Amino acid sequence: MARYTGPKVRISRRLNVNIFENEKGSKALERRPFPPGQHGRTRRRGAGSEYLAQLQEKQKAKYIYGLLERQFRKTYEEANRLAGPTGENLLRLLEQRLDNIVYRAGWASTRPQARQFVNHGLINVNGKRVDIASFTVKKGMVISLSEKARNMIVIQHNIDVLDRSVIGWLETGDGGKQVTVRDLPQREHIDVPVREQLIVELYSK
C-alpha cells in the first residue's frame, strides 16, 4: 500500500499541526512556529484565502490518517454517497480504518506505527488476521492483538506508558489487548484538528 515517505517535520510546520504525532514534530513547532522555507517567517502569497484554508484542512486530514490523494478522494466520494452530513461521514470512515483503531486502542504510539503493525499481520479482527490498514471496521467487530503481538515489548510498552483513554465508541477487554466496536463514531468522539466542512467545500467546487 502506498504511503507518504517525504519529510514529516516540514509537513507539520507547513500546516501548523504535529501531523505525525511524534516528539520531533512537537519540538520543531515549538522552536520554529512558522512555515518552512526561505520566506517562511514572512506572509505568504494567498495567505488567508478561502481556497488555501480549504486545501490545508484537506491536507491535514490526509496526512493525519496516512492516505494519498487518490485514496482520500475515494473515501470522500464514499462519504458523499452516505446519508447525513458528508463531512462527518468522511471523518467517520477515516476513524473506522483498522490502523486508526490500533492507534486509538493505545497499542501504537502513532498512526504510522499502527499501520506498520497491521501490515505485519499483528492484528486480528473477529479472530482472523487482517493485514490491510484501510480495512473498515463495523459495529460489533472485535479487534485484538495476535499471539505474537501480545509478547512484543514495543506494544506492551505502549500499553503501559501511553495510558491512552479509549474513546466512547470502543470498549476494551482482555487486559487492554482487545477492543470491541460497540457503536459507530460520532463527531464528538473525533478529536482530530480538522474542519471537515472546508474539505466538503473544496471538493464541491
Stockholm file with secondary structure:
# STOCKHOLM 1.0

chainA/1-205         MARYTGPKVRISRRLNVNIFENEKGSKALERRPFPPGQHGRTRRRGAGSEYLAQLQEKQKAKYIYGLLERQFRKTYEEANRLAGPTGENLLRLLEQRLDNIVYRAGWASTRPQARQFVNHGLINVNGKRVDIASFTVKKGMVISLSEKARNMIVIQHNIDVLDRSVIGWLETGDGGKQVTVRDLPQREHIDVPVREQLIVELYSK
#=GR chainA/1-205 SS CCCCCSCHHHHHHHHTSCTTCCHHHHHHHHHCCSCSSTTTTSCCTTTTCHHHHHHHHHHHHHHHHTCCHHHHHHHHHHHHHSSSCHHHHHHHHHHTBHHHHHHHTTSSSSHHHHHHHHHTTCEEETTEECCCTTCBCCTTCEEEECHHHHTCHHHHHHHHHHCCCCCTTEEEEGGGTEEEECSCCCGGGCCCSCCHHHHHHHHTC
#=GC SS_cons         CCCCCSCHHHHHHHHTSCTTCCHHHHHHHHHCCSCSSTTTTSCCTTTTCHHHHHHHHHHHHHHHHTCCHHHHHHHHHHHHHSSSCHHHHHHHHHHTBHHHHHHHTTSSSSHHHHHHHHHTTCEEETTEECCCTTCBCCTTCEEEECHHHHTCHHHHHHHHHHCCCCCTTEEEEGGGTEEEECSCCCGGGCCCSCCHHHHHHHHTC
//
